[in-house]
Amino acid sequence: MMWYSTTKQVNNTITKKTNNMPKSKHRKNHKKKLAARKDKLAQNKKRYEKMQREFISQLIEQEKQKGMFENMPEIPNVDGPSTDGPVVEGPSI
């Protein structure tokens, strides 16, 4: 008796023997449970990200009302590595 899936070729077509054993009741709805779990996790993640975005936007609005975004100092744009610091020479790899 064969308890696992096998394939065999009959008249140049491939047929697949499937397992005709009964499924356990715990395994029966496994795919549905996994799909429901994935959906729930995705919804929780989206909800958390939405809460983060709303919190940050509220913070920004509060800081704008306080005037924290006015008269901001200009930060110089740095292109490439800085060569003002000490140069450390090490072994070449």
N, C-alpha and C positions, 0 to 999 in steps of 0.2 A: 504494500500500500504506500502511496505517495502522499505525504502531508504538506508539501510545499508546492509552489507554482513552478511549472516547467513549460518549456516551449517545445513543440515538435513540428516537423515539416511534413505535411500531407498534400500530395498532388501539387507541389510547387507553391503552396500557400502555408504560411506559418500560423499555427493555432496555439492558443495559450490555455493550458489547463489551470483552472482556478481551484482554490481550496474550497471544498464544500462543507467544511467543518462549521459548526455553529459558533458564532462570535459570543464572547463573554458579554454580560450585560454592562460591564464597566467600560468596555472598549467600543460598544455599539455607537455612541454619539460623540466619540472622541473628536472627530473633525469639526463638528458643530461647536463643541465646547472650546476648541482651540480658536476657531474663527470668532466666537463671542469674546474670548479673552483678548485677542489681538485688537478687536474693535474697541473694547472697553479701555485698553491701555492707550490706544491712539486718541480716544476722546479725552481721557485724563491728561494726556500730554498737551493736546490742543487747548484744553481749559486752563492748564497751568501757564502756557505761553501767553494766552490772552490776558490772564491776570497780571503777568509780568509786564506786558506792553501797557496795560491800563495804568498800573502803578507808576511806571516810568513816565508816562505822559502826564499823569497827575503831578508828579514831582516837578517835571519841567514847567508845567503851567504855574505851579506855586512859586517856583524860582523866578519865572518871568514876571509875576506880579510883584515880587519883592525887588525886582530890578537887578537881579544877579547876572543877567545876560547883556546888560548895557555896559558900555565902556570897558569891554574886555581887552586886556593887553594883547598885542599882536605877537604871535609866536613865530620866530624865524623858521623858514623852510630849510631843511637840511637835506641835501642831495648827496648820497653816497656816504662812505665811512669818514669819520672824523679823524684827522691826523694831528690834532693838538695835544693829545695825551702821550704818555711814554710808549716807546716802541719796544716790544719784548720780542727777542729773537729766540726761537726754540729749534729743536731738531727738525729737520725736514723728513717728512714721512714718505 
